[in-house]
């Protein structure tokens, strides 16, 4: 682990950044270091084969690296057992797995699922769908300022509560939630707690034992890894009790058919939830990304992003016509949503793109949150990672200063 994060050295590992783009869309997806790209290439060139049950050398070697990737990810989040780590496509699929495998089998009429108004659609829509099927109810907890209203949450939790599903860090505001406090509250009434770690796991130390949650979901593509690989961590006892989400090859131990009746028994964890040929190369790339982040140090990444975010907030606060939303730097990850007075978010993002600055605009798959804040056209979102620079923030601020000035002149009445 390094003691100081040097973004200038880190940038040398990222080929795309050499093209000159100022990439500030990291909350959507991160760029990939050369080490991850090369790990993928090596796997495809020297070890590729389908995993499990193959007798030949290549199949055995591919199986070994795939299983080792589970172990690497388990260490990264301090899971007690690598078999608690399930590889899926992304955070969305991981949450859907819990909703269908746990929620569908647990919720009954009158039961309640608690979410927050900050949730990404991926942690809202699956629970709404399952609740509708089971005639249960979804309760939404609001905000106090730019953070969760914990008082409202405490009042919402009751003996009817079966699931509390919360984001660890808002993908819009960057607000970091006290997940352990929420998990303990859920457990006090016998409910389980699912944490959406899509915006936290890539940017700060995350220890599932310290969080005390029951499920944690996150995506590889947001943490230097390839697309199409995500993770669900779950408590082993819960995973063993849950029915599979998908059925097919490799997730089954034995299948027998007699008189038109099919009987099957499921494979052990984690394969029980990894039906079909998995994204083995994606797992290899994710493991390499985890190793890269571990070498840099997650504490270092968190400290650097907090410093960069604080700098950006100070600079943007001096730009007339730009309004930034969200809590203090120490209470958020490196996400800055903002708007320019007189311009819709997509127009601002398009102008920034012409200046070589990549940001995101719209509702960021969190429309209820925007409407809760009265931001009915959405926001522009700049989001940072370990390779972003103060100079890039300066360029963003200068560009927004020019855009805001032009917008103000255009809206001024002609004399």
Beta strands, then each sheet from edge to edge (+ up, - down):
strand 1: 22-23
strand 2: 85-88
strand 3: 112-116
strand 4: 137-141
strand 5: 143-144
strand 6: 147-148
strand 7: 161-167
strand 8: 192-196
strand 9: 215-219
strand 10: 230-234
strand 11: 252-258
strand 12: 261-266
strand 13: 322-325
strand 14: 335-340
strand 15: 357-358
strand 16: 360-362
strand 17: 379-383
sheet 1: 1+ 15+
sheet 2: 2+ 10- 9+ 8+ 7+ 3+ 4+
sheet 3: 5+ 6-
sheet 4: 11+ 12-
sheet 5: 13+ 14- 17+ 16-
end
